[in-house]
Amino acid sequence: MTSWWLMAVAGKQWPAALEVKALLQASLWTLGSTLTNKEVFTWANSNNQRLLHIGDIDSTSK
């Protein structure tokens, strides 16, 4: 399975999105497991979040 680095983005609040990313990464290290794509999308949909591939940040911030 391909690993995807996804960031939850609420509106265009990048600092908040970076905080969410840091919290998710910390949770993954704590749990010693990774989230599946389905789990990430389920979380995003249930929390009314949009997902953005981390590689897209440079192209959208210009």
FIRO-454130 format. One record per residue: x, y, z of N, C-alpha, C, CB in turn; residue number from 1; residue in one letter. Coordinates in steps of 0.1 Angstrom, whole numbers. Glycine has a CB too. Layout:
# residues N
<pt><n_X>X</n_X><n_Y>Y</n_Y><n_Z>Z</n_Z><ca_X>X</ca_X><ca_Y>Y</ca_Y><ca_Z>Z</ca_Z><c_X>X</c_X><c_Y>Y</c_Y><c_Z>Z</c_Z><cb_X>X</cb_X><cb_Y>Y</cb_Y><cb_Z>Z</cb_Z><nr>NUM</nr><rest>A</rest></pt>
...
# end
This chain:
# residues 62
<pt><n_X>8</n_X><n_Y>-12</n_Y><n_Z>0</n_Z><ca_X>0</ca_X><ca_Y>0</ca_Y><ca_Z>0</ca_Z><c_X>9</c_X><c_Y>12</c_Y><c_Z>0</c_Z><cb_X>-10</cb_X><cb_Y>0</cb_Y><cb_Z>12</cb_Z><nr>1</nr><rest>M</rest></pt>
<pt><n_X>5</n_X><n_Y>22</n_Y><n_Z>-8</n_Z><ca_X>13</ca_X><ca_Y>35</ca_Y><ca_Z>-9</ca_Z><c_X>10</c_X><c_Y>43</c_Y><c_Z>3</c_Z><cb_X>10</cb_X><cb_Y>42</cb_Y><cb_Z>-22</cb_Z><nr>2</nr><rest>T</rest></pt>
<pt><n_X>20</n_X><n_Y>49</n_Y><n_Z>9</n_Z><ca_X>18</ca_X><ca_Y>58</ca_Y><ca_Z>20</ca_Z><c_X>15</c_X><c_Y>72</c_Y><c_Z>15</c_Z><cb_X>30</cb_X><cb_Y>58</cb_Y><cb_Z>30</cb_Z><nr>3</nr><rest>S</rest></pt>
<pt><n_X>5</n_X><n_Y>78</n_Y><n_Z>20</n_Z><ca_X>1</ca_X><ca_Y>92</ca_Y><ca_Z>16</ca_Z><c_X>3</c_X><c_Y>101</c_Y><c_Z>28</c_Z><cb_X>-13</cb_X><cb_Y>92</cb_Y><cb_Z>10</cb_Z><nr>4</nr><rest>W</rest></pt>
<pt><n_X>9</n_X><n_Y>112</n_Y><n_Z>26</n_Z><ca_X>10</ca_X><ca_Y>122</ca_Y><ca_Z>36</ca_Z><c_X>-1</c_X><c_Y>132</c_Y><c_Z>34</c_Z><cb_X>25</cb_X><cb_Y>129</cb_Y><cb_Z>37</cb_Z><nr>5</nr><rest>W</rest></pt>
<pt><n_X>-11</n_X><n_Y>131</n_Y><n_Z>42</n_Z><ca_X>-22</ca_X><ca_Y>140</ca_Y><ca_Z>40</ca_Z><c_X>-23</c_X><c_Y>150</c_Y><c_Z>51</c_Z><cb_X>-35</cb_X><cb_Y>132</cb_Y><cb_Z>39</cb_Z><nr>6</nr><rest>L</rest></pt>
<pt><n_X>-28</n_X><n_Y>162</n_Y><n_Z>47</n_Z><ca_X>-30</ca_X><ca_Y>172</ca_Y><ca_Z>57</ca_Z><c_X>-45</c_X><c_Y>176</c_Y><c_Z>57</c_Z><cb_X>-21</cb_X><cb_Y>185</cb_Y><cb_Z>54</cb_Z><nr>7</nr><rest>M</rest></pt>
<pt><n_X>-50</n_X><n_Y>177</n_Y><n_Z>69</n_Z><ca_X>-64</ca_X><ca_Y>181</ca_Y><ca_Z>71</ca_Z><c_X>-64</c_X><c_Y>197</c_Y><c_Z>70</c_Z><cb_X>-70</cb_X><cb_Y>176</cb_Y><cb_Z>84</cb_Z><nr>8</nr><rest>A</rest></pt>
<pt><n_X>-72</n_X><n_Y>202</n_Y><n_Z>62</n_Z><ca_X>-72</ca_X><ca_Y>217</ca_Y><ca_Z>60</ca_Z><c_X>-86</c_X><c_Y>222</c_Y><c_Z>62</c_Z><cb_X>-67</cb_X><cb_Y>221</cb_Y><cb_Z>46</cb_Z><nr>9</nr><rest>V</rest></pt>
<pt><n_X>-87</n_X><n_Y>230</n_Y><n_Z>72</n_Z><ca_X>-100</ca_X><ca_Y>237</ca_Y><ca_Z>75</ca_Z><c_X>-99</c_X><c_Y>251</c_Y><c_Z>69</c_Z><cb_X>-103</cb_X><cb_Y>238</cb_Y><cb_Z>91</cb_Z><nr>10</nr><rest>A</rest></pt>
<pt><n_X>-107</n_X><n_Y>253</n_Y><n_Z>58</n_Z><ca_X>-106</ca_X><ca_Y>265</ca_Y><ca_Z>51</ca_Z><c_X>-92</c_X><c_Y>267</c_Y><c_Z>46</c_Z><cb_X>-110</cb_X><cb_Y>277</cb_Y><cb_Z>60</cb_Z><nr>11</nr><rest>G</rest></pt>
<pt><n_X>-86</n_X><n_Y>279</n_Y><n_Z>48</n_Z><ca_X>-72</ca_X><ca_Y>282</ca_Y><ca_Z>44</ca_Z><c_X>-64</c_X><c_Y>285</c_Y><c_Z>56</c_Z><cb_X>-72</cb_X><cb_Y>293</cb_Y><cb_Z>33</cb_Z><nr>12</nr><rest>K</rest></pt>
<pt><n_X>-66</n_X><n_Y>280</n_Y><n_Z>67</n_Z><ca_X>-59</ca_X><ca_Y>282</ca_Y><ca_Z>79</ca_Z><c_X>-47</c_X><c_Y>273</c_Y><c_Z>80</c_Z><cb_X>-68</cb_X><cb_Y>281</cb_Y><cb_Z>92</cb_Z><nr>13</nr><rest>Q</rest></pt>
<pt><n_X>-36</n_X><n_Y>277</n_Y><n_Z>73</n_Z><ca_X>-24</ca_X><ca_Y>268</ca_Y><ca_Z>73</ca_Z><c_X>-18</c_X><c_Y>265</c_Y><c_Z>86</c_Z><cb_X>-14</cb_X><cb_Y>274</cb_Y><cb_Z>64</cb_Z><nr>14</nr><rest>W</rest></pt>
<pt><n_X>-17</n_X><n_Y>275</n_Y><n_Z>95</n_Z><ca_X>-11</ca_X><ca_Y>272</ca_Y><ca_Z>109</ca_Z><c_X>-19</c_X><c_Y>261</c_Y><c_Z>116</c_Z><cb_X>-10</cb_X><cb_Y>284</cb_Y><cb_Z>117</cb_Z><nr>15</nr><rest>P</rest></pt>
<pt><n_X>-33</n_X><n_Y>262</n_Y><n_Z>115</n_Z><ca_X>-41</ca_X><ca_Y>252</ca_Y><ca_Z>121</ca_Z><c_X>-39</c_X><c_Y>239</c_Y><c_Z>115</c_Z><cb_X>-56</cb_X><cb_Y>256</cb_Y><cb_Z>121</cb_Z><nr>16</nr><rest>A</rest></pt>
<pt><n_X>-38</n_X><n_Y>239</n_Y><n_Z>101</n_Z><ca_X>-36</ca_X><ca_Y>226</ca_Y><ca_Z>94</ca_Z><c_X>-23</c_X><c_Y>220</c_Y><c_Z>98</c_Z><cb_X>-37</cb_X><cb_Y>229</cb_Y><cb_Z>79</cb_Z><nr>17</nr><rest>A</rest></pt>
<pt><n_X>-12</n_X><n_Y>228</n_Y><n_Z>99</n_Z><ca_X>1</ca_X><ca_Y>222</ca_Y><ca_Z>103</ca_Z><c_X>0</c_X><c_Y>216</c_Y><c_Z>117</c_Z><cb_X>12</cb_X><cb_Y>233</cb_Y><cb_Z>102</cb_Z><nr>18</nr><rest>L</rest></pt>
<pt><n_X>-8</n_X><n_Y>223</n_Y><n_Z>126</n_Z><ca_X>-9</ca_X><ca_Y>218</ca_Y><ca_Z>139</ca_Z><c_X>-16</c_X><c_Y>204</c_Y><c_Z>139</c_Z><cb_X>-17</cb_X><cb_Y>227</cb_Y><cb_Z>148</cb_Z><nr>19</nr><rest>E</rest></pt>
<pt><n_X>-27</n_X><n_Y>203</n_Y><n_Z>131</n_Z><ca_X>-34</ca_X><ca_Y>190</ca_Y><ca_Z>129</ca_Z><c_X>-24</c_X><c_Y>179</c_Y><c_Z>124</c_Z><cb_X>-46</cb_X><cb_Y>192</cb_Y><cb_Z>120</cb_Z><nr>20</nr><rest>V</rest></pt>
<pt><n_X>-16</n_X><n_Y>183</n_Y><n_Z>114</n_Z><ca_X>-7</ca_X><ca_Y>173</ca_Y><ca_Z>109</ca_Z><c_X>3</c_X><c_Y>168</c_Y><c_Z>120</c_Z><cb_X>1</cb_X><cb_Y>180</cb_Y><cb_Z>97</cb_Z><nr>21</nr><rest>K</rest></pt>
<pt><n_X>8</n_X><n_Y>178</n_Y><n_Z>128</n_Z><ca_X>17</ca_X><ca_Y>174</ca_Y><ca_Z>139</ca_Z><c_X>10</c_X><c_Y>165</c_Y><c_Z>149</c_Z><cb_X>23</cb_X><cb_Y>187</cb_Y><cb_Z>146</cb_Z><nr>22</nr><rest>A</rest></pt>
<pt><n_X>-2</n_X><n_Y>168</n_Y><n_Z>152</n_Z><ca_X>-9</ca_X><ca_Y>160</ca_Y><ca_Z>162</ca_Z><c_X>-12</c_X><c_Y>146</c_Y><c_Z>156</c_Z><cb_X>-23</cb_X><cb_Y>166</cb_Y><cb_Z>165</cb_Z><nr>23</nr><rest>L</rest></pt>
<pt><n_X>-15</n_X><n_Y>145</n_Y><n_Z>143</n_Z><ca_X>-18</ca_X><ca_Y>132</ca_Y><ca_Z>137</ca_Z><c_X>-5</c_X><c_Y>124</c_Y><c_Z>137</c_Z><cb_X>-23</cb_X><cb_Y>134</cb_Y><cb_Z>123</cb_Z><nr>24</nr><rest>L</rest></pt>
<pt><n_X>7</n_X><n_Y>130</n_Y><n_Z>134</n_Z><ca_X>19</ca_X><ca_Y>123</ca_Y><ca_Z>133</ca_Z><c_X>23</c_X><c_Y>118</c_Y><c_Z>147</c_Z><cb_X>30</cb_X><cb_Y>132</cb_Y><cb_Z>128</cb_Z><nr>25</nr><rest>Q</rest></pt>
<pt><n_X>21</n_X><n_Y>127</n_Y><n_Z>157</n_Z><ca_X>24</ca_X><ca_Y>123</ca_Y><ca_Z>171</ca_Z><c_X>15</c_X><c_Y>111</c_Y><c_Z>175</c_Z><cb_X>22</cb_X><cb_Y>135</cb_Y><cb_Z>181</cb_Z><nr>26</nr><rest>A</rest></pt>
<pt><n_X>3</n_X><n_Y>111</n_Y><n_Z>171</n_Z><ca_X>-6</ca_X><ca_Y>100</ca_Y><ca_Z>175</ca_Z><c_X>-2</c_X><c_Y>87</c_Y><c_Z>168</c_Z><cb_X>-21</cb_X><cb_Y>103</cb_Y><cb_Z>170</cb_Z><nr>27</nr><rest>S</rest></pt>
<pt><n_X>3</n_X><n_Y>88</n_Y><n_Z>156</n_Z><ca_X>7</ca_X><ca_Y>76</ca_Y><ca_Z>149</ca_Z><c_X>20</c_X><c_Y>70</c_Y><c_Z>156</c_Z><cb_X>11</cb_X><cb_Y>79</cb_Y><cb_Z>134</cb_Z><nr>28</nr><rest>L</rest></pt>
<pt><n_X>29</n_X><n_Y>79</n_Y><n_Z>160</n_Z><ca_X>41</ca_X><ca_Y>74</ca_Y><ca_Z>167</ca_Z><c_X>37</c_X><c_Y>68</c_Y><c_Z>180</c_Z><cb_X>51</cb_X><cb_Y>85</cb_Y><cb_Z>169</cb_Z><nr>29</nr><rest>W</rest></pt>
<pt><n_X>27</n_X><n_Y>74</n_Y><n_Z>187</n_Z><ca_X>23</ca_X><ca_Y>69</ca_Y><ca_Z>200</ca_Z><c_X>16</c_X><c_Y>55</c_Y><c_Z>199</c_Z><cb_X>13</cb_X><cb_Y>78</cb_Y><cb_Z>207</cb_Z><nr>30</nr><rest>T</rest></pt>
<pt><n_X>8</n_X><n_Y>54</n_Y><n_Z>189</n_Z><ca_X>0</ca_X><ca_Y>41</ca_Y><ca_Z>187</ca_Z><c_X>9</c_X><c_Y>31</c_Y><c_Z>180</c_Z><cb_X>-12</cb_X><cb_Y>44</cb_Y><cb_Z>178</cb_Z><nr>31</nr><rest>L</rest></pt>
<pt><n_X>20</n_X><n_Y>35</n_Y><n_Z>173</n_Z><ca_X>28</ca_X><ca_Y>25</ca_Y><ca_Z>167</ca_Z><c_X>21</c_X><c_Y>19</c_Y><c_Z>155</c_Z><cb_X>32</cb_X><cb_Y>14</cb_Y><cb_Z>176</cb_Z><nr>32</nr><rest>G</rest></pt>
<pt><n_X>11</n_X><n_Y>26</n_Y><n_Z>149</n_Z><ca_X>4</ca_X><ca_Y>21</ca_Y><ca_Z>138</ca_Z><c_X>2</c_X><c_Y>32</c_Y><c_Z>128</c_Z><cb_X>-9</cb_X><cb_Y>14</cb_Y><cb_Z>142</cb_Z><nr>33</nr><rest>S</rest></pt>
<pt><n_X>-3</n_X><n_Y>29</n_Y><n_Z>116</n_Z><ca_X>-6</ca_X><ca_Y>39</ca_Y><ca_Z>106</ca_Z><c_X>-21</c_X><c_Y>38</c_Y><c_Z>103</c_Z><cb_X>2</cb_X><cb_Y>37</cb_Y><cb_Z>93</cb_Z><nr>34</nr><rest>T</rest></pt>
<pt><n_X>-26</n_X><n_Y>49</n_Y><n_Z>98</n_Z><ca_X>-40</ca_X><ca_Y>50</ca_Y><ca_Z>94</ca_Z><c_X>-41</c_X><c_Y>46</c_Y><c_Z>79</c_Z><cb_X>-46</cb_X><cb_Y>64</cb_Y><cb_Z>96</cb_Z><nr>35</nr><rest>L</rest></pt>
<pt><n_X>-51</n_X><n_Y>39</n_Y><n_Z>76</n_Z><ca_X>-54</ca_X><ca_Y>35</ca_Y><ca_Z>62</ca_Z><c_X>-60</c_X><c_Y>47</c_Y><c_Z>55</c_Z><cb_X>-63</cb_X><cb_Y>23</cb_Y><cb_Z>61</cb_Z><nr>36</nr><rest>T</rest></pt>
<pt><n_X>-60</n_X><n_Y>47</n_Y><n_Z>42</n_Z><ca_X>-66</ca_X><ca_Y>58</ca_Y><ca_Z>34</ca_Z><c_X>-81</c_X><c_Y>59</c_Y><c_Z>38</c_Z><cb_X>-64</cb_X><cb_Y>55</cb_Y><cb_Z>19</cb_Z><nr>37</nr><rest>N</rest></pt>
<pt><n_X>-87</n_X><n_Y>48</n_Y><n_Z>39</n_Z><ca_X>-102</ca_X><ca_Y>48</ca_Y><ca_Z>43</ca_Z><c_X>-104</c_X><c_Y>55</c_Y><c_Z>56</c_Z><cb_X>-107</cb_X><cb_Y>33</cb_Y><cb_Z>43</cb_Z><nr>38</nr><rest>K</rest></pt>
<pt><n_X>-96</n_X><n_Y>52</n_Y><n_Z>66</n_Z><ca_X>-97</ca_X><ca_Y>58</ca_Y><ca_Z>79</ca_Z><c_X>-95</c_X><c_Y>73</c_Y><c_Z>79</c_Z><cb_X>-87</cb_X><cb_Y>51</cb_Y><cb_Z>89</cb_Z><nr>39</nr><rest>E</rest></pt>
<pt><n_X>-85</n_X><n_Y>77</n_Y><n_Z>71</n_Z><ca_X>-83</ca_X><ca_Y>92</ca_Y><ca_Z>70</ca_Z><c_X>-95</c_X><c_Y>98</c_Y><c_Z>63</c_Z><cb_X>-70</cb_X><cb_Y>94</cb_Y><cb_Z>61</cb_Z><nr>40</nr><rest>V</rest></pt>
<pt><n_X>-100</n_X><n_Y>93</n_Y><n_Z>52</n_Z><ca_X>-111</ca_X><ca_Y>99</ca_Y><ca_Z>45</ca_Z><c_X>-124</c_X><c_Y>99</c_Y><c_Z>54</c_Z><cb_X>-114</cb_X><cb_Y>92</cb_Y><cb_Z>32</cb_Z><nr>41</nr><rest>F</rest></pt>
<pt><n_X>-126</n_X><n_Y>88</n_Y><n_Z>62</n_Z><ca_X>-137</ca_X><ca_Y>87</ca_Y><ca_Z>71</ca_Z><c_X>-136</c_X><c_Y>98</c_Y><c_Z>81</c_Z><cb_X>-138</cb_X><cb_Y>73</cb_Y><cb_Z>77</cb_Z><nr>42</nr><rest>T</rest></pt>
<pt><n_X>-124</n_X><n_Y>100</n_Y><n_Z>87</n_Z><ca_X>-122</ca_X><ca_Y>110</ca_Y><ca_Z>97</ca_Z><c_X>-125</c_X><c_Y>124</c_Y><c_Z>91</c_Z><cb_X>-108</cb_X><cb_Y>110</cb_Y><cb_Z>103</cb_Z><nr>43</nr><rest>W</rest></pt>
<pt><n_X>-119</n_X><n_Y>126</n_Y><n_Z>79</n_Z><ca_X>-121</ca_X><ca_Y>140</ca_Y><ca_Z>73</ca_Z><c_X>-136</c_X><c_Y>142</c_Y><c_Z>70</c_Z><cb_X>-113</cb_X><cb_Y>140</cb_Y><cb_Z>60</cb_Z><nr>44</nr><rest>A</rest></pt>
<pt><n_X>-143</n_X><n_Y>133</n_Y><n_Z>65</n_Z><ca_X>-157</ca_X><ca_Y>135</ca_Y><ca_Z>62</ca_Z><c_X>-165</c_X><c_Y>137</c_Y><c_Z>74</c_Z><cb_X>-163</cb_X><cb_Y>123</cb_Y><cb_Z>54</cb_Z><nr>45</nr><rest>N</rest></pt>
<pt><n_X>-162</n_X><n_Y>129</n_Y><n_Z>85</n_Z><ca_X>-170</ca_X><ca_Y>131</ca_Y><ca_Z>97</ca_Z><c_X>-167</c_X><c_Y>144</c_Y><c_Z>104</c_Z><cb_X>-168</cb_X><cb_Y>119</cb_Y><cb_Z>106</cb_Z><nr>46</nr><rest>S</rest></pt>
<pt><n_X>-155</n_X><n_Y>149</n_Y><n_Z>102</n_Z><ca_X>-151</ca_X><ca_Y>162</ca_Y><ca_Z>109</ca_Z><c_X>-152</c_X><c_Y>174</c_Y><c_Z>99</c_Z><cb_X>-138</cb_X><cb_Y>161</cb_Y><cb_Z>114</cb_Z><nr>47</nr><rest>N</rest></pt>
<pt><n_X>-159</n_X><n_Y>172</n_Y><n_Z>88</n_Z><ca_X>-161</ca_X><ca_Y>183</ca_Y><ca_Z>78</ca_Z><c_X>-148</c_X><c_Y>189</c_Y><c_Z>74</c_Z><cb_X>-170</cb_X><cb_Y>193</cb_Y><cb_Z>84</cb_Z><nr>48</nr><rest>N</rest></pt>
<pt><n_X>-137</n_X><n_Y>181</n_Y><n_Z>71</n_Z><ca_X>-124</ca_X><ca_Y>186</ca_Y><ca_Z>67</ca_Z><c_X>-121</c_X><c_Y>183</c_Y><c_Z>53</c_Z><cb_X>-113</cb_X><cb_Y>180</cb_Y><cb_Z>76</cb_Z><nr>49</nr><rest>Q</rest></pt>
<pt><n_X>-113</n_X><n_Y>191</n_Y><n_Z>47</n_Z><ca_X>-108</ca_X><ca_Y>189</ca_Y><ca_Z>33</ca_Z><c_X>-94</c_X><c_Y>183</c_Y><c_Z>34</c_Z><cb_X>-108</cb_X><cb_Y>202</cb_Y><cb_Z>24</cb_Z><nr>50</nr><rest>R</rest></pt>
<pt><n_X>-90</n_X><n_Y>174</n_Y><n_Z>25</n_Z><ca_X>-77</ca_X><ca_Y>168</ca_Y><ca_Z>25</ca_Z><c_X>-69</c_X><c_Y>174</c_Y><c_Z>14</c_Z><cb_X>-78</cb_X><cb_Y>153</cb_Y><cb_Z>24</cb_Z><nr>51</nr><rest>L</rest></pt>
<pt><n_X>-56</n_X><n_Y>176</n_Y><n_Z>16</n_Z><ca_X>-47</ca_X><ca_Y>181</ca_Y><ca_Z>6</ca_Z><c_X>-34</c_X><c_Y>173</c_Y><c_Z>7</c_Z><cb_X>-44</cb_X><cb_Y>197</cb_Y><cb_Z>8</cb_Z><nr>52</nr><rest>L</rest></pt>
<pt><n_X>-30</n_X><n_Y>169</n_Y><n_Z>-5</n_Z><ca_X>-17</ca_X><ca_Y>161</ca_Y><ca_Z>-5</ca_Z><c_X>-6</c_X><c_Y>171</c_Y><c_Z>-2</c_Z><cb_X>-14</cb_X><cb_Y>155</cb_Y><cb_Z>-19</cb_Z><nr>53</nr><rest>H</rest></pt>
<pt><n_X>3</n_X><n_Y>167</n_Y><n_Z>7</n_Z><ca_X>14</ca_X><ca_Y>176</ca_Y><ca_Z>12</ca_Z><c_X>22</c_X><c_Y>182</c_Y><c_Z>1</c_Z><cb_X>23</cb_X><cb_Y>168</cb_Y><cb_Z>22</cb_Z><nr>54</nr><rest>I</rest></pt>
<pt><n_X>24</n_X><n_Y>174</n_Y><n_Z>-10</n_Z><ca_X>31</ca_X><ca_Y>179</ca_Y><ca_Z>-22</ca_Z><c_X>25</c_X><c_Y>191</c_Y><c_Z>-29</c_Z><cb_X>34</cb_X><cb_Y>168</cb_Y><cb_Z>-31</cb_Z><nr>55</nr><rest>G</rest></pt>
<pt><n_X>12</n_X><n_Y>193</n_Y><n_Z>-26</n_Z><ca_X>4</ca_X><ca_Y>203</ca_Y><ca_Z>-33</ca_Z><c_X>6</c_X><c_Y>217</c_Y><c_Z>-26</c_Z><cb_X>-10</cb_X><cb_Y>200</cb_Y><cb_Z>-34</cb_Z><nr>56</nr><rest>D</rest></pt>
<pt><n_X>12</n_X><n_Y>217</n_Y><n_Z>-15</n_Z><ca_X>13</ca_X><ca_Y>230</ca_Y><ca_Z>-7</ca_Z><c_X>21</c_X><c_Y>240</c_Y><c_Z>-15</c_Z><cb_X>20</cb_X><cb_Y>228</cb_Y><cb_Z>6</cb_Z><nr>57</nr><rest>I</rest></pt>
<pt><n_X>32</n_X><n_Y>237</n_Y><n_Z>-21</n_Z><ca_X>40</ca_X><ca_Y>246</ca_Y><ca_Z>-29</ca_Z><c_X>32</c_X><c_Y>252</c_Y><c_Z>-41</c_Z><cb_X>53</cb_X><cb_Y>240</cb_Y><cb_Z>-34</cb_Z><nr>58</nr><rest>D</rest></pt>
<pt><n_X>25</n_X><n_Y>243</n_Y><n_Z>-48</n_Z><ca_X>18</ca_X><ca_Y>248</ca_Y><ca_Z>-59</ca_Z><c_X>6</c_X><c_Y>257</c_Y><c_Z>-56</c_Z><cb_X>13</cb_X><cb_Y>236</cb_Y><cb_Z>-68</cb_Z><nr>59</nr><rest>S</rest></pt>
<pt><n_X>0</n_X><n_Y>255</n_Y><n_Z>-44</n_Z><ca_X>-12</ca_X><ca_Y>263</ca_Y><ca_Z>-41</ca_Z><c_X>-8</c_X><c_Y>275</c_Y><c_Z>-33</c_Z><cb_X>-21</cb_X><cb_Y>254</cb_Y><cb_Z>-32</cb_Z><nr>60</nr><rest>T</rest></pt>
<pt><n_X>4</n_X><n_Y>276</n_Y><n_Z>-28</n_Z><ca_X>7</ca_X><ca_Y>288</ca_Y><ca_Z>-20</ca_Z><c_X>13</c_X><c_Y>299</c_Y><c_Z>-28</c_Z><cb_X>17</cb_X><cb_Y>284</cb_Y><cb_Z>-9</cb_Z><nr>61</nr><rest>S</rest></pt>
<pt><n_X>15</n_X><n_Y>297</n_Y><n_Z>-41</n_Z><ca_X>22</ca_X><ca_Y>307</ca_Y><ca_Z>-50</ca_Z><c_X>11</c_X><c_Y>317</c_Y><c_Z>-55</c_Z><cb_X>29</cb_X><cb_Y>301</cb_Y><cb_Z>-61</cb_Z><nr>62</nr><rest>K</rest></pt>
# end
